[in-house]
């Protein structure tokens, strides 16, 4: 019997050069793949805990990461 894949969503914060900040929710594996791809382009990616954002908002209230399917296996 195999374990079910981790489905808990995490907070993903994208901080672009110039100061624009975007907050989304995504599965951890997708967030990590996104971060690995964007960091070399000077985009700071922070993957936060699944419970709340640093401001205290529930992650499930954040918008989903657009086109998240691009970052799956």
C-alpha positions in Angstrom: 0.0 0.0 0.0 1.4 3.4 -0.9 0.9 6.7 0.9 -1.3 9.3 -0.7 0.6 12.3 -2.1 0.8 15.4 0.0 -2.0 17.7 -1.0 -1.7 20.5 1.6 -1.3 23.8 0.0 1.3 26.4 1.1 1.6 30.1 0.9 3.8 31.2 -2.1 5.0 34.8 -2.1 6.7 36.2 -5.2 8.7 39.3 -4.8 9.8 40.9 -8.1 12.7 43.3 -8.6 11.1 46.8 -8.2 9.0 45.7 -5.2 5.9 44.1 -6.6 4.7 41.3 -4.3 2.2 38.6 -5.2 0.7 36.0 -2.8 -0.8 32.7 -4.0 -1.5 29.2 -2.7 -0.1 26.0 -4.3 0.9 22.5 -3.4 4.4 22.3 -1.8 5.9 20.3 -4.8 4.6 22.9 -7.3 5.8 25.8 -5.1 9.3 24.3 -4.9 9.6 23.7 -8.7 8.3 27.3 -9.3 10.9 28.7 -6.8 13.8 26.7 -8.5 12.8 28.2 -11.8 12.2 31.8 -10.8 15.1 32.4 -8.4 17.8 32.6 -11.1 15.7 35.4 -12.6 16.1 37.6 -9.5 12.5 36.8 -8.3 12.5 36.1 -4.6 10.2 33.1 -3.8 9.1 32.4 -0.3 7.3 29.2 0.6 5.4 29.7 3.8 3.6 27.3 6.2 0.2 26.0 5.2 -1.8 27.4 8.0 -1.6 31.2 7.6 0.3 33.9 5.7 2.7 36.1 7.7 -0.2 38.6 7.9 -2.5 36.0 9.5 -4.8 35.3 6.5 -5.7 31.7 5.9 -3.9 30.2 3.0 -7.2 28.8 1.6 -8.3 32.4 1.1 -5.3 33.2 -1.2 -5.9 32.9 -4.9 -4.5 29.7 -6.5 -1.2 30.0 -8.4 -2.1 30.7 -12.0 -1.2 27.9 -14.4 0.0 25.7 -11.6 -0.3 22.7 -13.9 2.8 23.9 -15.7 4.9 23.0 -12.6 3.7 19.4 -12.2 5.7 16.3 -13.2 
